[in-house]
């Protein structure tokens, strides 16, 4: 199939050149666009932008590469979003997902080279980027060079579309999935434009005083552990602490303790006493306060990097994105006077996805009970039917460790280590899980075997993964792939609906959304958000399969707080205040009762999901 066979009146490949300073909105430099149907070219320089030079109606298709950047320029120019678009970045990742070992850096040059398409010289591309980012003023000759450089990217984009069109547009369902992903890039542009409100005064004081207060923090926190010598972490002292506290800890083949942050994070889930030490190590080792991208308007903005993981989730920078940094730094999130934010998340989303897509009625019953961990304990005969969280707390915790471990594809050995269980007990609980949820395990094992055999795994809306010949595959990751990948589909659908309705979505965070509104009207924003998220769940899982939601609301002057980072935040603020810094502020509360914030029914009048017809 060729682009001309798609029955669009026009197919525009386009590219903007712009300047994007840390945390700021883009400054548009120029636009070049090419209609593959008529052959028409458009070249516009700064100052020449008025109305869009093309139709934005549904009979016109727009094609870009990393297209969220183009739609951000649309917003900067005050243009409406296009009705139909495809992001070839997303489609290239989808087509090649799983084909390579290691990290793929799918630039336009890499995608074109992969298919044997002629590309711009990489060195020339670097020179032109530097020229653009210089900010001008540019001579007439330099302006022509920049436009020509932009046009070369448009030609590559058009050639890439012609090359992969058969894979992207081979049937209505496949094209519909590509259009949905393209539609999501419009939502990404809106969210990146919005950003997240930050307490800049506190951030500035933290940046200025961090080198001083970190010494105090080490002295304060290390009183409990005794593992530092000055500002250096001593592994042998930590080993002695673990022995004294009888905390099991994984080791490398060499016998040395595993001291990476992932290990600390996972161990802290089972042994909360480790959490302050983990936060301190993270703060000392990887945290870069100056890297957090905050604009002059006090909002954290950075690329959300949609489709960055093999499951199709976003992968924003861990240092530039406020939800990617240490959890205690999330308390820098603070709405402005008269404003409020809400963190709305799906409740046990992956369990709901596993139950619905596997068709396991027992697992769905456990999910809809409101406490899937206690439900498993009852279904597996671990506790009597009348048991509650209060009467059988220990049994529930053990059941929770197994249910969550299954979601991560963990072995009995890993579950035992994670939950502090005896290996035989973990094996018994895992066996009970397999016997209780037979349909789920048959489905999950089928997916795992299919992936190992090199067959394609696919979500409801067509995101795919397929192992390439000779690539290294982690079998356990295949157990979790359908849950995370279909969860990403839910997120994309919810973001599309909400941003198109005008809800101010600050950012997505895996299985949650941070939304913002006037303090007086935030309850309505929450209700609209929860309704959209529930509809997205039904669209992915099927009618009647409601994935429940919870919400945290924070009104000014309160600030957002992550429970796992609250202690560290309080410690840092105490040290900062002692050195003449700022007040730490207070935190928000949690909404879990749907009677408090009414959720509109699915039959209420709401504009939902415009047709993706070709």
C-alpha positions in Angstrom: 0.0 0.0 0.0 1.2 3.5 -0.8 0.2 6.8 0.8 -1.8 7.7 -2.3 -4.0 4.7 -1.6 -5.2 6.0 1.7 -8.0 8.2 0.3 -6.9 11.4 2.0 -7.3 14.7 0.1 -3.8 15.7 1.3 -1.0 14.0 3.2 1.4 16.6 4.7 4.9 15.6 5.9 6.1 18.5 8.0 8.8 19.7 10.3 9.3 22.8 12.5 12.7 24.2 13.6 12.4 25.8 17.0 14.4 26.8 20.1 13.5 24.9 23.3 15.1 26.3 26.4 14.9 24.3 29.6 11.4 24.4 31.1 10.2 26.9 28.5 7.7 26.9 25.6 9.2 26.4 22.2 10.1 29.5 20.1 9.2 28.7 16.5 11.9 29.5 13.9 10.4 28.1 10.7 8.2 25.5 9.1 8.6 23.3 6.0 5.8 21.0 4.8 5.2 18.9 1.7 1.9 17.4 0.5 2.6 13.9 -0.9 -0.6 14.0 -2.9 -0.3 17.3 -4.8 3.4 17.8 -4.6 3.0 21.2 -3.0 5.7 22.6 -0.7 5.3 25.3 2.0 8.3 27.2 3.6 7.5 29.8 6.3 10.0 31.8 8.3 9.5 33.6 11.6 7.1 36.5 11.3 5.3 34.9 8.4 2.9 32.7 10.4 -0.8 33.7 10.3 -3.4 31.0 9.7 -2.3 27.4 9.1 -1.3 27.1 5.4 -3.2 23.8 5.1 -6.6 22.3 6.0 -6.7 20.6 9.5 -9.9 18.7 8.7 -10.3 14.9 8.9 -9.7 14.5 5.2 -6.1 15.7 5.6 -3.4 13.5 7.2 -0.3 15.0 8.9 2.8 13.0 9.3 5.8 13.9 11.5 8.7 12.3 13.3 8.5 12.8 17.1 5.4 14.7 16.2 4.6 16.0 19.7 7.3 18.7 19.0 5.4 19.8 15.9 2.1 20.0 17.7 3.8 22.1 20.5 4.7 24.6 17.7 1.0 24.5 16.6 0.1 25.5 20.2 2.8 28.2 20.2 1.3 29.7 17.0 -2.3 29.5 18.3 -3.3 26.9 15.7 -5.8 24.1 16.3 -4.6 20.5 16.5 -4.9 18.4 13.3 -7.8 16.0 13.2 -5.7 13.1 11.8 -1.9 12.5 12.3 0.6 9.8 12.4 3.9 9.9 14.3 6.5 7.8 12.4 8.7 7.8 15.5 6.1 5.7 17.3 5.5 3.5 14.3 9.2 2.8 13.8 9.6 1.9 17.4 6.5 -0.4 17.2 7.7 -2.1 14.1 11.2 -2.8 15.5 10.2 -3.3 19.2 12.2 -6.2 20.5 14.3 -6.6 17.4 17.5 -5.4 19.0 19.5 -6.0 22.1 20.5 -2.9 24.1 19.1 0.6 23.9 17.9 1.8 20.5 18.2 5.6 19.8 15.5 5.9 17.2 16.3 9.3 15.6 15.0 10.2 12.2 18.5 9.5 10.8 18.5 6.1 12.5 15.0 5.2 11.2 15.9 6.3 7.7 19.2 4.4 7.7 17.5 1.3 9.0 15.4 1.2 5.8 18.2 2.3 3.5 16.8 5.8 2.9 19.2 8.5 2.0 19.9 10.7 5.0 21.4 14.1 5.9 25.1 14.0 7.0 25.2 13.7 10.8 27.9 16.3 11.1 26.0 18.8 9.0 22.9 18.1 11.1 24.9 19.0 14.2 26.2 22.3 12.6 22.7 23.3 11.6 21.3 22.5 15.0 23.9 24.7 16.7 23.1 27.5 14.2 19.4 27.3 15.1 19.9 27.1 18.8 22.2 30.2 18.6 18.9 32.1 18.5 20.0 34.5 15.7 19.9 37.0 14.3 20.5 35.0 11.1 21.7 36.4 7.7 19.5 35.7 4.6 21.9 33.0 3.6 21.7 31.3 7.0 17.9 31.5 6.8 17.9 29.7 3.5 20.3 27.1 4.9 18.1 26.5 7.8 15.0 26.1 5.6 16.9 23.7 3.3 18.0 21.7 6.3 14.4 21.5 7.5 13.2 20.5 4.1 15.7 17.7 4.0 14.1 16.3 7.2 10.7 16.6 5.6 12.0 14.6 2.5 13.3 11.9 4.9 9.9 11.8 6.7 8.0 11.5 3.4 10.4 8.7 2.2 10.0 6.9 5.5 6.2 7.0 5.2 6.4 5.6 1.7 8.7 2.8 3.0 6.7 1.7 6.0 3.2 2.5 4.8 2.5 -1.2 4.1 3.3 -2.0 7.7 1.4 1.0 9.2 -1.6 1.1 6.9 -2.1 -2.5 5.8 -5.7 -2.7 7.1 -8.2 -0.4 8.9 -7.3 -1.8 12.4 -3.6 -1.2 12.0 -4.1 2.3 10.5 -6.6 3.0 13.3 -4.0 2.1 15.9 -1.4 4.4 14.2 -3.9 7.3 14.2 -4.7 6.7 17.8 -1.0 6.9 18.7 -0.7 10.0 16.5 -3.6 11.5 18.3 -1.9 10.8 21.6 1.1 12.9 20.5 -1.3 15.9 20.3 -2.2 15.1 24.0 1.5 14.9 24.8 2.1 18.3 23.3 -0.7 19.8 25.4 0.7 18.2 28.6 4.3 19.3 27.9 2.9 22.8 27.3 1.1 22.8 30.6 3.9 21.4 32.8 3.7 21.0 36.6 3.6 23.8 39.1 6.8 24.0 41.2 7.6 25.9 44.4 10.5 27.8 42.9 11.4 29.7 46.0 12.0 26.4 47.9 13.8 24.9 44.9 16.1 27.9 44.7 17.0 27.7 48.4 17.6 23.9 48.0 19.9 24.5 45.1 21.8 27.2 47.0 22.1 25.3 50.2 22.4 21.7 49.2 26.1 21.3 49.5 25.9 22.4 53.1 22.8 20.6 54.3 23.8 17.2 52.7 26.6 16.9 55.3 24.0 17.5 58.1 21.7 14.9 56.5 24.3 12.2 56.5 25.0 12.9 60.1 21.3 12.9 61.0 20.2 9.8 59.0 23.3 7.7 59.6 22.7 7.7 63.3 20.3 4.8 62.7 22.7 2.8 60.4 26.3 3.7 61.0 27.3 3.0 57.5 29.0 6.3 56.4 32.6 7.4 56.9 32.4 11.1 56.4 30.4 11.5 53.2 31.4 8.0 51.9 29.1 5.0 52.1 31.0 1.9 53.4 29.8 -1.4 52.1 31.3 -3.5 55.0 29.5 -1.4 57.6 26.3 -1.8 55.7 26.8 -5.6 55.6 27.2 -5.5 59.4 24.0 -3.5 59.8 22.1 -6.0 57.6 23.4 -8.9 59.7 22.4 -7.2 63.0 18.9 -6.4 61.7 18.5 -9.8 60.0 17.6 -8.2 56.7 18.2 -10.5 53.7 20.0 -8.8 50.8 20.9 -10.1 47.3 24.5 -10.4 46.3 26.5 -10.5 43.1 28.3 -13.6 41.9 31.4 -12.2 43.5 29.7 -12.3 46.9 29.5 -8.5 47.2 26.3 -6.9 48.2 24.2 -5.5 45.3 24.2 -1.8 46.0 22.4 -0.4 42.9 19.4 1.9 43.4 17.0 -0.6 42.0 17.9 -3.1 44.7 17.7 -0.5 47.4 14.2 0.5 46.1 12.9 -3.0 46.0 14.4 -3.9 49.5 12.9 -0.8 51.0 9.4 -2.0 50.0 9.8 -5.0 52.2 11.9 -3.4 54.9 10.7 0.3 55.3 13.5 1.0 57.8 15.8 1.0 54.7 13.8 3.7 53.0 15.6 6.8 54.5 19.0 5.3 53.7 17.9 4.6 50.1 16.6 8.2 49.7 19.9 9.6 51.1 22.0 7.5 48.8 19.9 8.5 45.8 20.1 12.2 46.9 23.9 12.0 47.2 24.6 9.9 44.2 22.2 10.7 41.3 20.1 13.7 42.3 20.9 16.8 40.3 18.8 19.7 41.6 20.0 21.9 38.8 18.8 19.4 36.1 15.1 19.8 37.0 13.7 21.7 34.1 11.7 24.7 35.4 10.6 27.6 33.3 10.4 31.2 34.3 6.7 30.8 35.0 7.6 28.2 37.7 6.5 25.1 35.8 8.4 21.9 35.3 8.5 21.1 31.6 10.4 18.4 29.8 9.9 15.9 27.0 7.6 13.1 28.1 9.3 10.7 25.6 6.2 8.8 24.6 6.6 5.2 23.5 10.1 5.2 25.1 9.8 1.7 26.7 9.1 -1.6 25.1 5.6 -1.6 26.7 4.9 1.8 25.0 5.0 3.7 28.3 6.5 7.2 28.4 10.1 7.5 29.6 10.9 11.1 30.6 14.2 12.0 32.0 14.9 10.8 35.5 16.6 14.1 36.4 14.6 16.7 34.4 11.1 15.4 35.2 9.9 16.0 38.8 8.3 12.6 39.0 11.5 11.0 37.8 13.6 12.4 40.7 13.8 11.2 44.3 10.4 10.9 45.8 10.9 13.5 48.4 11.5 16.1 45.8 8.0 15.7 44.6 7.0 17.9 47.5 8.3 20.7 45.4 5.0 20.4 43.5 2.8 23.2 44.8 -0.2 24.8 43.0 -0.3 28.6 42.7 -2.7 30.7 44.9 -6.3 29.9 44.0 -5.3 26.7 42.2 -5.2 23.0 43.1 -3.8 19.8 41.6 -5.0 16.2 41.9 -3.1 13.0 41.5 -5.6 10.5 40.1 -4.5 6.9 39.7 -6.0 3.6 38.7 -6.4 1.2 41.6 -4.5 -2.1 41.2 -4.6 -1.5 37.5 -2.4 -4.4 36.5 -4.5 -6.9 38.4 -7.6 -5.6 36.7 -5.9 -6.0 33.3 -4.7 -9.5 34.0 -8.1 -10.6 35.2 -10.1 -9.1 32.3 -7.8 -10.0 29.4 -7.2 -13.6 30.7 -10.9 -14.1 31.3 -10.3 -15.3 34.9 -13.5 -14.8 36.8 -12.0 -15.6 40.1 -9.2 -13.0 39.7 -11.8 -10.4 38.5 -13.9 -11.2 41.6 -10.8 -10.7 43.7 -10.2 -7.3 42.0 -13.8 -6.1 42.4 -13.8 -7.0 46.1 -11.8 -3.9 46.7 -9.0 -5.8 48.4 -7.5 -8.3 45.9 -4.8 -9.4 48.5 -7.3 -10.4 51.1 -9.5 -11.9 48.5 -6.7 -14.1 47.3 -6.0 -15.2 50.9 -9.7 -16.2 51.3 -9.9 -17.9 47.9 -6.7 -19.8 48.5 -7.9 -21.0 52.0 -5.3 -19.0 53.8 -7.8 -17.2 56.0 -11.5 -17.8 56.9 -14.2 -16.1 54.9 -14.9 -13.6 57.6 -11.2 -12.4 57.8 -10.4 -8.7 57.5 -7.3 -6.6 57.1 -7.4 -5.9 60.9 -7.9 -9.5 62.0 -5.4 -11.2 59.6 -2.8 -8.5 58.8 0.1 -10.9 58.5 -1.7 -13.3 56.2 -2.8 -10.4 54.0 0.8 -9.1 53.8 2.0 -12.5 52.7 -0.8 -12.8 50.1 0.0 -9.3 48.9 3.7 -10.2 48.4 2.6 -13.1 46.1 0.0 -11.2 44.1 2.4 -8.3 43.5 5.3 -10.6 42.8 3.3 -12.5 40.2 2.6 -9.2 38.5 6.3 -8.6 38.2 7.0 -12.1 37.0 9.1 -12.9 40.1 10.2 -16.4 41.0 9.4 -18.0 44.4 13.0 -17.2 45.4 12.6 -13.5 44.6 9.3 -13.4 46.4 10.7 -14.9 49.5 13.6 -12.4 49.5 11.3 -9.5 48.7 8.7 -10.3 51.4 11.0 -11.9 54.0 9.3 -15.3 53.7 10.8 -18.7 54.0 11.4 -20.2 50.6 9.0 -23.1 51.2 6.3 -20.7 52.3 6.7 -18.6 49.2 6.6 -21.7 47.0 3.4 -22.8 48.7 1.8 -19.5 48.3 2.8 -19.3 44.6 1.3 -22.7 44.0 -1.9 -21.7 45.7 -2.0 -18.6 43.4 -1.6 -20.9 40.3 -4.3 -23.2 41.5 -6.7 -20.4 42.4 -6.3 -18.5 39.2 -5.8 -21.3 36.6 -7.2 -19.3 33.7 -4.9 -16.4 34.3 -1.8 -18.7 34.5 -2.8 -20.5 31.3 -3.1 -17.1 29.5 0.1 -15.7 31.0 2.1 -18.8 30.2 0.8 -18.8 26.6 1.9 -15.2 26.2 5.3 -16.0 27.7 5.8 -19.0 25.4 4.6 -17.0 22.3 7.2 -14.3 23.1 10.0 -16.9 23.6 9.1 -18.5 20.2 9.5 -15.2 18.4 5.8 -14.6 17.9 4.2 -11.1 18.2 2.7 -9.9 21.5 0.0 -7.2 20.9 -2.2 -4.9 22.9 -5.8 -4.1 22.3 -4.9 -1.2 20.1 -2.0 -2.7 18.3 1.2 -1.9 20.2 3.5 -4.8 19.5 6.7 -6.5 20.7 8.5 -9.3 19.0 11.9 -10.7 19.8 14.4 -10.4 17.1 16.6 -13.3 16.0 19.4 -13.9 18.5 18.2 -11.2 20.9 18.3 -11.8 24.7 14.8 -12.1 26.2 14.0 -12.1 29.9 11.2 -14.7 30.2 9.7 -13.2 33.3 9.3 -9.8 31.7 7.0 -11.4 29.2 4.6 -12.3 32.0 4.2 -8.6 32.8 4.3 -7.1 29.3 0.6 -7.4 28.5 -0.4 -5.7 31.7 2.0 -2.8 31.4 1.5 -2.4 27.6 -2.3 -2.4 27.9 -2.1 -0.1 30.9 -0.2 2.3 28.6 -3.0 2.1 26.1 -5.5 3.1 28.9 -3.3 6.1 29.7 -3.1 7.2 26.1 -6.9 7.0 25.7 -7.5 8.9 28.9 -5.0 11.6 28.0 -6.6 12.1 24.6 -10.1 12.5 26.0 -9.1 14.8 28.8 -6.9 17.2 26.9 -9.4 17.4 24.1 -12.1 18.3 26.7 -9.9 21.1 27.9 -8.9 19.5 31.2 -5.4 20.8 32.3 -3.4 17.6 32.5 0.0 18.4 33.9 1.6 15.1 33.2 1.0 11.3 33.1 2.9 9.1 35.7 2.7 5.4 34.6 -0.8 4.5 36.0 -1.8 8.0 37.2 -2.5 11.6 35.9 -1.7 14.9 37.6 -4.4 17.3 36.7 -4.9 21.0 37.7 -7.8 23.4 38.1 -9.2 26.3 40.1 -9.3 25.3 43.8 -13.0 25.9 43.9 -13.7 23.7 40.9 -11.1 20.9 41.4 -13.7 18.4 42.5 -15.4 18.7 39.1 -12.0 18.2 37.4 -11.4 15.1 39.5 -14.8 13.7 38.6 -14.2 14.3 34.9 -10.8 12.8 35.1 -12.0 9.7 36.9 -14.8 9.2 34.5 -12.4 9.4 31.5 -10.0 7.0 33.1 -12.8 4.5 33.7 -14.0 4.8 30.1 -10.5 4.2 28.9 -10.4 1.1 31.0 -13.5 -0.2 29.4 -12.3 0.6 25.9 -9.2 -1.5 26.5 -10.7 -4.3 28.6 -14.3 -4.5 27.3 -17.6 -3.2 28.3 -18.4 -3.5 32.0 -14.7 -4.0 33.0 -14.4 -0.9 35.2 -10.9 -0.1 36.6 -11.4 1.8 39.7 -9.6 5.1 40.5 -8.4 7.0 43.6 -7.4 10.6 43.9 -5.1 12.8 46.1 -6.1 16.5 46.0 -3.8 19.4 47.0 -5.0 22.9 47.3 -2.8 26.0 47.7 -0.9 26.5 50.0 -0.5 22.8 50.5 2.1 20.9 48.6 2.1 17.4 47.0 3.6 14.7 49.1 4.7 11.2 48.3 4.4 9.0 51.4 7.6 7.2 50.6 9.5 10.5 50.6 7.7 12.4 53.3 10.3 11.6 56.1 13.2 12.7 53.9 11.4 15.9 52.9 10.8 16.8 56.5 14.5 16.1 57.4 15.7 18.3 54.5 13.3 21.1 55.4 14.3 21.0 59.0 18.0 21.4 58.0 17.1 24.1 55.5 15.1 26.1 58.0 17.9 25.7 60.6 20.2 27.4 58.0 17.7 30.2 57.3 15.8 28.6 54.5 12.1 28.4 53.7 9.2 26.8 55.4 8.4 23.3 54.2 4.6 23.8 53.8 1.8 21.3 54.5 0.5 18.5 52.5 -2.7 17.4 50.9 -5.2 14.6 51.6 -6.5 11.5 49.9 -9.9 11.0 48.2 -11.1 7.4 48.0 -14.8 7.8 48.5 -16.7 8.2 45.2 -19.6 9.8 47.2 -17.2 12.7 48.0 -16.3 13.4 44.4 -19.2 12.2 42.2 -18.1 10.3 39.0 -20.3 11.1 36.0 -22.0 8.0 34.5 -20.9 6.8 31.1 -24.2 8.0 29.7 -23.6 11.6 30.7 -23.1 14.1 27.8 -19.4 14.1 27.2 -17.4 14.3 23.9 -15.6 11.0 23.8 -13.1 9.5 21.4 -13.8 11.0 17.9 -13.9 8.4 15.2 -10.6 7.0 13.9 -12.1 6.1 10.5 -9.8 6.4 7.6 
